[in-house]
C-alpha cells in the first residue's frame, strides 16, 4: 500500500524515532508499504518518520542500472558502527523535500548493523551511493534532514519554498 509522504516542515520530521526491537507482522507490513511508497515516489530510500511512523526503520534500494536485479532492503534499529575518514559529496534530495537538492559531504563508506525483518542481526559495509543513502535515512531516524547540512540561507530558502508548496496544496 502506498502511504502519503510528509512534507517539510513537519515536526515529526525533526523528532527522534523510537527503537523497534524484535520485528513483528506489523513491522513487516510497514516495511512492505514503505518499499511500495519509495518505488512509487520514485526514490532510493525512505524512513518511517517520513510517513508519520516514529519508529527506527528505513528501506532503501540504490540499484539504478537497467537490467540489474533490484536489492530492496529494510533496516530496523540501524547503527553506524564505523565510517571512513575519506569523504564523498553527493547532490542529495529527499522525498519529504520534493524538487530541492543540495551538495552534502558525508563519509564515503560506512559499516551499519541492523535487525532484519526476520529478527536476525545483520552487518554490512556500504560505499558510494549506498553509504550516502544509509546515512541520509539514519539521519531521518534522528530527526535530521539533508538541508540541515546546508548553509542557513539556502536552508531557509528551501523551507520557505516547501511552506509555499504546502499552502498551495492545501488550497487545491
Protein Blocks (a to p, Z undefined) as FASTA:
>chain_A
ZZdddddddfklmcccddebjadfklmmmmmmmmmmmmmmpccbdcfklnopacdddddd
fbfbghiacdddddehiacfbdcfbdcddddddfklghiacdddddfbdcdddddfkopa
cddddehjllmmmmmmmmmmnopafklmpcfklmmmmmmmmmmmmmmmmmZZ
